[in-house]
Amino acid sequence: AQRSALDQEVSADVVGIASIIQSAGEAAGAQTTIGSASEGPADPQSGASILSVAVQSTGTFAQVWRAAQLFEALPLPSDVQELDFEEVPNATGGSWQLTAHINALTSSQTSS
């Protein structure tokens, strides 16, 4: 039972993982886009691999801070590697940009 639950958690594909990440940023009220995604080699034992995703969110400081919190609590096996907050110069209303690098575990293969 535990094995099937674990398999289900890591079965998300690239599009599904990117959608979950983007939805989390947008739920915080921040404009969120996926910049890139790249998959590492699969583990020969488990078949699972690490998907590295770069994401950018823009909004008020409170919105991008909340997006960072949601990225830390994604409903999939993942780990936030880096968070970079930067104030957008000459923006009205104090706009901020968050760049996050997130690693997610997946058993869905993108390459053949």
Secondary structure as GFF3:
##gff-version 3
##sequence-region A 1 112
A	DSSP	alpha_helix	2	9	.	.	.	ID=ss1
A	DSSP	alpha_helix	14	27	.	.	.	ID=ss2
A	DSSP	beta_strand	31	39	.	.	.	ID=ss3
A	DSSP	beta_strand	49	59	.	.	.	ID=ss4
A	DSSP	alpha_helix	61	72	.	.	.	ID=ss5
A	DSSP	beta_strand	78	87	.	.	.	ID=ss6
A	DSSP	beta_strand	96	106	.	.	.	ID=ss7
###
